Amino acid sequence: MPESETPQIERGGYIRDARGRPVTLLDPYELNVLRRYDVIPADTLRLIADAVGFGLPKWQRRGYIACVVMFLACVAFLVFWKIIRGAGVDAVERVLWPVNLTVFVFGAIQFWRSGRRARAKLVRAVMLKHLRCPHCGYDIRGLPTDSTDGATICPECGCAWTLDSTQTLGDHSDG
């Protein structure tokens, strides 16, 4: 499927192919939820989506929860401090409110970025395991490898992917 025909909703993140070119990747979980079986057949897409799942590792979800709990604890401390100290604004409040908000915002941004990277790597690995191009969803089973770098070139989009020797034989039966 050419890039101009691919709906924007199918793009899930950015990765690099085997030759280092940045490419966008399909989001199989989203395609399965929206029942978009025009790119990948329904049975294969369900297998891939089940393997990917929501896509965030446990440490990532726990990090989000810890970040929110710490932010709420700081807010509770500052509210309690305000009740004890009275109506005036003191030095503790002038320092802790901006620090609290800054740490929360930068922590949330960092967790979000690392979560996207981890999910993109997972989606790429699962798509290649099921012999589908992570960029366009094309079936790359049984395609020859390039003699210069050993990468399999997707004939649909031109992205290069490195497959292990068992995957290039074309004996995978998932779709």
Secondary structure, DSSP 8 states (H G I E B T S, - for coil): --GGGS-GGGEEEEEE-TTS-EEEEE-HHHHHHTT--SSS-HHHHHHHHHHHTT---HHHHHHHHHHHHHHHHHHHHHHHHHHHH-SS--HHHHHHHHHHHHHHHHHHHHHHHHHHHHHHHHHHHHHHHTTB-TTT--B-TT--B-TTT--EE-TTT--EE---TTTTTS-----
